[in-house]
Amino acid sequence: METMREKQKIALVTGVTGQDGSYLAEFLLKKGYTVHGIIRRSSSFNTERIDHIFDKITLHYGDLTDAIGITNLIAQIKPDEIYNLAAQSHVKVSFEQPYYTANVDALGTLTILEAMRIHCPNSRFYQASTSELYGGMDYNMPETGYTEESPFHPRSPYGVAKIYGYWIVKNYREAYGLYACNGILFNHESPRRGGTFVTKKVISNLVEVSEGKRDHLVIGNMDAKRDWGYAKEYVEGMWRMLQQKSPEDFVLATNETHTVRELIEITCQELGYDLEWKGEGIEEKGYDKATGKLLVSVDEKYFRPSEVSLLLGDATKAKEKLGWEPKVKFRELVSIMIDAEKHIPA
């Protein structure tokens, strides 16, 4: 029986129904893991991203704000690896729900680490950290991109909550000798991205415009620059972090940056539109040059109270130590997401 346990590792994934969680569960199953996932109770079905592997994983109801429940689950499962991907991860929403964001993203991380320390101290822990830690400030932005050593300056309640998560992981690693890692992942997208995130919103809305199902796209800040990668590739980086001899923190990124405006322009090109911009500021609008049809307008209600203008990551350490590097480039990522919206098989 012990030999079987050695052959088949047990992984626990929080946030298993999300974009990253669903890709990670698929990846771990292919690696031969027994996969457990934590899902929140809901009156409606929220498992569509994992429906195709539903009978291959074990799901448990739980919530990171319920410390006793999470602790009992970890004590019961005793996983070899824990991947904490659950979070209130929407930056703009964090301004509207700062307390909830802190409870889930900060204290939820502590709950898992404390349960691990008590019940399974030999387990390995991955914390989904974020590029929002850096804040994109002029004083802390290296020319080649943020690294694991760059200073932090979070610009949202989400970023601040994740700062606590980041440091409590390092603290438990140093104080108790736990194998605990932070993966500082820059923006990573896919067809499974939630509909309120900007890449998914832009692409799905413009596909709907092209199909006559929506009048036009309404957007916020188009000049924000982000380092966008393909989520399906990033989950392998998470796994590789937990396979090392000793725990370390790693940045995962493409080292390329693109504006929301570029995202809109490329999507329009892919859909056959010749986009033309007119006006400035919140009055700026995008039209199809051939027909004069309105495609894009700006609404300041989608602006954040404090904006992060530029995020660019340098994943050199991950390449050198983990052998991880992204393959899917920005334009290909946009094409993958457009094809998924149009139900074109990959």
C-alpha positions, -999 to 999 in steps of 0.1 A, spaced: 0 0 0 29 24 9 45 16 -25 13 26 -42 12 59 -23 48 66 -34 38 60 -70 7 81 -69 10 115 -52 -20 133 -37 -26 169 -47 -51 193 -32 -61 223 -54 -80 252 -40 -98 272 -67 -101 241 -88 -131 254 -107 -112 285 -119 -91 290 -150 -58 280 -135 -73 253 -112 -90 234 -141 -58 234 -162 -37 224 -132 -61 195 -124 -58 183 -160 -20 185 -159 -18 166 -125 -41 138 -137 -18 133 -167 11 131 -143 -6 103 -124 -17 123 -93 -48 116 -72 -64 151 -73 -86 166 -47 -103 200 -52 -121 224 -30 -152 242 -43 -175 267 -27 -211 257 -22 -234 274 -47 -271 271 -56 -262 270 -93 -237 248 -111 -202 263 -111 -181 234 -123 -183 239 -161 -145 242 -164 -139 208 -149 -170 189 -161 -149 168 -185 -127 155 -156 -155 156 -129 -154 118 -124 -116 117 -122 -111 141 -93 -125 142 -57 -143 174 -48 -149 188 -13 -170 217 -3 -150 244 14 -142 281 17 -109 297 26 -128 320 51 -138 289 71 -105 280 89 -119 250 108 -134 234 77 -102 239 57 -80 226 85 -102 195 88 -100 188 51 -62 191 50 -59 168 81 -82 143 64 -66 143 29 -29 148 40 -19 158 5 17 156 -8 12 189 -26 -11 218 -20 -18 244 -47 -36 275 -33 -52 290 -64 -84 302 -47 -87 340 -43 -109 370 -48 -87 378 -78 -105 407 -95 -86 439 -89 -115 464 -94 -138 443 -73 -112 444 -45 -119 481 -41 -155 474 -36 -150 443 -13 -117 450 5 -126 431 37 -137 400 18 -106 402 -4 -83 403 27 -101 374 44 -98 351 14 -64 362 -1 -45 370 30 -59 350 60 -70 321 38 -34 316 29 -24 316 66 -52 291 73 -37 266 49 -1 271 60 -11 266 97 -31 235 89 -1 222 69 23 230 97 2 210 122 -11 181 102 12 175 72 45 194 76 62 173 49 37 184 23 48 210 -4 28 242 -8 24 265 -38 10 300 -33 -5 318 -63 10 352 -60 6 380 -85 24 407 -105 0 432 -88 25 431 -59 48 454 -79 24 482 -88 41 493 -119 57 524 -103 84 545 -120 109 540 -92 107 502 -90 104 492 -126 135 476 -141 141 481 -178 141 443 -184 111 436 -162 103 428 -126 123 399 -110 120 380 -78 142 407 -62 122 438 -73 106 459 -46 68 458 -41 43 487 -42 7 472 -45 -19 496 -58 -51 478 -49 -67 460 -19 -61 428 -39 -24 435 -42 -21 444 -6 -39 412 5 -16 392 -18 15 409 -2 4 393 31 1 360 15 35 363 -1 53 372 31 35 347 53 46 319 29 82 331 32 78 334 70 65 298 74 93 286 51 120 303 72 104 298 107 92 262 104 112 248 75 81 241 53 85 236 16 64 266 5 68 286 -27 54 318 -41 47 318 -79 46 355 -89 26 350 -121 21 379 -146 -12 380 -164 -21 347 -180 -52 342 -201 -71 315 -219 -106 307 -232 -114 297 -196 -108 332 -183 -137 347 -164 -159 370 -184 -152 402 -163 -114 400 -170 -103 424 -197 -89 399 -222 -120 377 -221 -143 407 -221 -127 424 -251 -125 392 -272 -159 378 -263 -177 411 -267 -161 419 -301 -169 384 -314 -205 391 -303 -204 424 -322 -192 405 -353 -220 381 -350 -246 408 -345 -253 398 -309 -239 430 -293 -239 467 -303 -203 475 -294 -175 470 -268 -175 494 -238 -141 495 -221 -121 514 -194 -84 523 -195 -70 512 -229 -34 524 -222 -26 499 -194 2 476 -204 4 440 -193 26 410 -197 0 384 -211 8 347 -214 -12 315 -219 -26 300 -187 -23 264 -199 15 268 -200 18 285 -166 4 256 -146 34 235 -155 56 262 -140 36 259 -108 41 221 -107 79 225 -114 83 248 -84 72 220 -61 96 194 -77 128 212 -67 153 201 -40 145 232 -19 117 258 -20 122 291 -38 100 319 -53 97 323 -90 84 349 -115 65 334 -145 61 359 -174 66 363 -212 88 394 -209 66 411 -235 41 439 -228 11 450 -247 -16 476 -242 -54 469 -239 -56 491 -271 -33 466 -289 -55 437 -277 -86 455 -291 -68 463 -324 -55 427 -329 -89 412 -321 -106 436 -346 -80 426 -373 -86 389 -366 -124 395 -370 -120 414 -403 -125 449 -391 -103 479 -401 -104 498 -368 -101 536 -369 -99 557 -337 -115 591 -333 -116 615 -304 -96 616 -272 -98 605 -235 -132 592 -225 -147 606 -257 -124 583 -278 -142 558 -300 -133 530 -324 -151 526 -357 -149 501 -386 -133 522 -414 -152 504 -441 -188 507 -427 -185 535 -401 -200 511 -375 -191 519 -339 -170 491 -324 -155 505 -292 -164 532 -267 -149 543 -233 -168 545 -200 -150 558 -169 -170 535 -146 -145 508 -157 -115 528 -145 -98 517 -112 -94 542 -84 -56 538 -87 -43 523 -119 -13 502 -126 0 515 -159 27 489 -167 36 453 -157 65 435 -173 80 403 -159 115 388 -163 113 350 -159 150 343 -163 153 325 -130 124 301 -139 141 294 -173 174 287 -157 163 267 -126 130 252 -136 135 248 -174 103 267 -179 96 292 -206 64 303 -224 59 293 -261 26 309 -270 30 346 -281 4 373 -276 -11 373 -311 -14 335 -310 -31 337 -276 -56 362 -290 -63 338 -319 -68 308 -295 -93 328 -275 -112 341 -306 -114 306 -320 -128 293 -287 -155 321 -287 -164 311 -322 -164 274 -312 -137 266 -337 -118 234 -326 -82 239 -316 
